[in-house]
Amino acid sequence: MLNNEQLELLQWIQEQPNEVSMNTMEKLSAPNFTPARVEVLHKGNYIERNIGVENGELVSVYSISDKGRAALQNQNSISREKHIENVKYVITTSIAVAALITAIVSIVLQYL
């Protein structure tokens, strides 16, 4: 399972229009970028490494893999499920509080 820092970097790589080098990631302030984190994502097959040309030099460039896209989709699905659970909790709690207030008001009005 990927941690939040890895997921944020992976999301950033996915949003790039072209493959990016580590130098470009650093220049563009990719979120949570470290060379070690890029290597972990590469070794886990979440990103693919190819050879590209940058400033007239051959460099390693990275792009998201199918496994990386699947990991992001899975994370988005989990986030949506958590959001739905939170909404259900707020609604249920609101109903319970409203019922409690109604009961208290009813009891107070009986003694007036």
PyMOL commands that set and color helices and strands:
alter all, ss='L'
color gray80, all
select helices_A, chain A and resi 4-15+22-27+35-43+66-110
alter helices_A, ss='H'
color red, helices_A
select strands_A, chain A and resi 20-21+47-54+57-64
alter strands_A, ss='S'
color yellow, strands_A
deselect
rebuild
show_as cartoon
